[in-house]
Amino acid sequence: QVQLVESGGGLVQPGGSLRLSCAASRSIFSFDVMAWYRQAPGKQRELVARLPRWGSRQYADSVKGRFTASRDNARNTIELQMNSLKPEDTAVYYCYAEGTTPSWGQGTQVTVSS
């Protein structure tokens, strides 16, 4: 198992940007997939971006063209650059590592509001 700690959330106006980071307690190279999920109040947790160790990144349709996820195996981090934020992006954002024992971070709140 790995400990994951997200940071970078906050309050931003519509149209603004935020950059989330997730730091892992050990190497993430062994994880076939790292990912970002989010959960809005009253809704189910949903996949935002999927970052396989090899291959193309995948994004939810709702964030394509606005969000960019990256994975740095050398620094044991993943990041999520969020641009053109909308009120409907408001949620708690979670970092996820898909392994023998899946691991979740504690989440970071993103609020998009004027």
C-alpha positions as CSV (number, residue, x, y, z in Angstrom):
1,Q,0.0,0.0,0.0
2,V,1.1,3.6,-0.5
3,Q,0.1,6.8,1.3
4,L,-1.2,9.5,-1.0
5,V,-1.4,13.2,-0.1
6,E,-3.2,15.7,-2.3
7,S,-2.7,19.5,-2.2
8,G,-3.5,22.5,-4.2
9,G,-7.3,22.8,-3.8
10,G,-9.1,26.0,-2.9
11,L,-11.7,28.5,-4.0
12,V,-11.5,29.9,-7.5
13,Q,-13.8,32.0,-9.7
14,P,-15.3,30.5,-12.8
15,G,-12.9,30.6,-15.7
16,G,-9.9,30.3,-13.3
17,S,-7.2,27.7,-12.9
18,L,-5.9,25.4,-10.2
19,R,-3.1,22.9,-10.1
20,L,-3.5,19.8,-7.9
21,S,-0.7,17.7,-6.8
22,C,-0.5,14.2,-5.2
23,A,2.6,13.0,-3.4
24,A,3.1,9.3,-2.8
25,S,5.0,7.9,0.1
26,R,7.0,5.5,-2.1
27,S,7.7,4.8,-5.8
28,I,4.6,4.9,-8.0
29,F,6.4,3.2,-10.9
30,S,5.0,-0.2,-9.9
31,F,1.4,1.0,-10.2
32,D,-0.1,0.2,-13.6
33,V,-2.5,3.0,-13.2
34,M,-2.7,6.3,-11.2
35,A,-5.8,8.4,-11.4
36,W,-7.7,11.4,-10.3
37,Y,-11.3,11.1,-9.2
38,R,-13.8,13.6,-7.8
39,Q,-16.9,13.5,-5.8
40,A,-19.4,16.3,-5.7
41,P,-22.0,16.7,-2.9
42,G,-24.8,14.1,-3.3
43,K,-23.1,12.5,-6.3
44,Q,-21.1,9.3,-6.8
45,R,-17.3,9.5,-7.1
46,E,-16.3,9.8,-10.8
47,L,-13.2,9.3,-12.7
48,V,-11.6,12.5,-13.9
49,A,-8.3,11.4,-15.4
50,R,-6.6,8.0,-15.8
51,L,-2.8,7.9,-16.1
52,P,-1.5,4.4,-17.1
53,R,2.2,3.7,-16.6
54,W,2.4,3.2,-20.3
55,G,0.0,4.5,-22.9
56,S,-2.3,7.4,-23.4
57,R,-4.0,9.4,-20.6
58,Q,-7.7,9.3,-20.6
59,Y,-10.1,12.0,-19.4
60,A,-13.8,12.3,-18.6
61,D,-15.7,13.9,-21.4
62,S,-16.7,16.7,-19.0
63,V,-13.1,17.8,-18.5
64,K,-11.5,17.1,-22.0
65,G,-9.7,20.1,-23.3
66,R,-9.7,21.9,-19.9
67,F,-7.8,19.5,-17.6
68,T,-4.3,18.0,-18.1
69,A,-3.0,15.2,-15.9
70,S,0.6,14.3,-15.6
71,R,2.6,11.5,-13.9
72,D,6.2,11.8,-12.7
73,N,7.5,8.4,-11.7
74,A,10.9,9.9,-10.7
75,R,9.3,12.3,-8.2
76,N,6.5,9.9,-7.2
77,T,3.9,12.5,-7.9
78,I,0.9,13.0,-10.2
79,E,-0.6,16.4,-11.0
80,L,-3.8,17.8,-12.4
81,Q,-3.8,21.1,-14.2
82,M,-7.4,22.5,-14.3
83,N,-8.2,25.4,-16.5
84,S,-11.4,27.2,-17.5
85,L,-13.0,25.9,-14.3
86,K,-16.8,25.8,-14.0
87,P,-19.0,25.7,-11.0
88,E,-19.9,22.1,-11.9
89,D,-16.2,21.2,-11.3
90,T,-16.8,21.8,-7.6
91,A,-16.0,18.6,-5.7
92,V,-13.5,16.9,-3.5
93,Y,-10.7,15.6,-5.7
94,Y,-8.9,12.3,-4.8
95,C,-5.7,10.8,-5.9
96,Y,-5.9,7.0,-6.6
97,A,-3.3,4.3,-7.0
98,E,-4.4,1.0,-8.6
99,G,-2.5,-1.8,-7.1
100,T,-2.9,-5.1,-5.3
101,T,-4.3,-3.0,-2.5
102,P,-5.9,0.1,-4.1
103,S,-5.0,3.3,-2.3
104,W,-6.8,6.6,-2.0
105,G,-5.7,10.0,-0.8
106,Q,-7.7,12.0,1.8
107,G,-8.9,14.4,-0.9
108,T,-8.7,18.1,-1.5
109,Q,-11.6,20.5,-1.9
110,V,-12.0,22.5,-5.1
111,T,-14.7,25.1,-5.1
112,V,-15.6,27.1,-8.2
113,S,-17.8,30.1,-7.4
114,S,-18.0,33.8,-7.9
